[in-house]
Amino acid sequence: MNPFETLCLIRGGGDLATGVAYRLRRAGFPVIVTELAQPVALR
């Protein structure tokens, strides 16, 4: 199995998750980011 065929699922699309998703995608991994319809907290 090719490691770049491994789907990366990130739960939550906050600041840190966005950075991780960006780096994984740039490295060639397929990425899915999930988010709640209503945010739990607002900043």
N, C-alpha and C positions, 0 to 999 in steps of 0.2 A: 504494500500500500504506500502510495506516495504521500509524504506528510503534507504537501500542498493541496491535497484533496480533502484534508480534514477541515470541516466546517467549524468556524469559531463563533460561538454564540455569546454575546455580551449582554447581560441583563442590566438595563439602566443606561441612559445616555448622558450622564453628567460630564464634567470637565475631564476627569481622569479617564473615564471609559472612552470618551471621544479620542483622546490621545493614544490610548492602547489600540483602538480600532484603526486609527490612521496608520500606526506603525505596522500592525499586522497586515493590513491591506497593501502597504508599500512593500512588504516582504513577500507578497504573493499569495497570502492566505485568503480564502473567501470568508467574509465577515457578515454577520447579522447582528444588529443592535436592536433590542426591544426596549420599549418604554411604556409606562402606564398612561392611560388616557388622561387621568387627572394627576398632576404631580402631588407627591406626599408633602413636600415642603417647598416654599418659595424663598428665594434669596433676594 
